[in-house]
């Protein structure tokens, strides 16, 4: 959430929840999604394929969290 509020204009951060659609709320546009992807790839040492760049994975903080959880290898190697 901090990356979103620090890098994109959010008129009232109190209204931005983990479930808020980043696209529908106007918080990010297509270029903003690319910025988020770049941040995620760097921060979590993952690669996001073109076919994974969909709203189901990247349209809200909660969707991003779930997506990263699936992409990031678990500490126990599974």
C-alpha positions, -999 to +999 in steps of 0.1 A: +000+000+000+029+024+008+042+021-027+008+030-041+003+060-019+039+072-023+040+069-061+005+077-073-019+105-066-045+093-040-068+122-031-078+106+002-056+077+013-081+068+039-105+057+012-080+033-004-085-001+010-069-034+001-099-042-020-101-009-039-098-014-077-067+006-086-079+010-122-115+017-115-107+043-088-083+061-112-054+056-089-033+040-116-035+037-154-018+013-178+015+031-173+011+029-136+005-008-138+038-011-155+054+008-127+038-016-102+051-046-121+086-032-122+085-026-085+072-061-077+098-078-099+126-059-082+112-060-047+103-097-047+129-110-072+102-125-095+094-123-132+059-114-143+050-128-177+029-109-201-001-133-197+000-126-159-004-088-164-042-090-159-066-073-134-072-106-116-035-103-105-028-066-102-060-045-098-060-042-060-036-045-031-053-078-020-050-092-055-014-082-057-007-098-023-023-131-034-005-131-067+029-125-051+021-153-027+017-176-056+048-164-074+072-162-045+089-195-036+081-206+000+109-207+025+105-245+029+111-250-008+075-259-018 
